[in-house]
Amino acid sequence: MRTLIDMNDAQVEALDTLAKRVRQSRAALIRAAINDYLDRHHREQVEDGFGLWGKRKVDGLVYQEKVRREW
């Protein structure tokens, strides 16, 4: 899929310089940057979930069994 993005002149120049140095296209660098950004934010969401139960006084297994008995 093609997408149109706006960049200022300094960004385009820096991207072109990097593209020449690493011998990749501008599009390949932009795709890699987007993938890195999405991976980083996905990890942050996953990491934010760890420890959420830890602040509760009830044992997680006991709570789970209690809730399942309600079904």
Phi, psi and omega in degrees: 000139178264143179224140178264129176232154177257131175227150176277171185300320181295321178294316180297315180298314179296320180294318178295321178297315178296318180300318178294318183296318183263001178056050174228160178284160176301318181298320179296320178294320179295318177299317179297319179295319178295316178299316178300316180299313180294319178299316181298316181287329175294316178299320179298320179295318180294314181295328178296333181282336182289136176085001181297326182282337187302337182277352182273151182274341183273139175295134183301319181292318178299315179298315180299315180297321179296313182295320180294328178295335180288342181289000000 
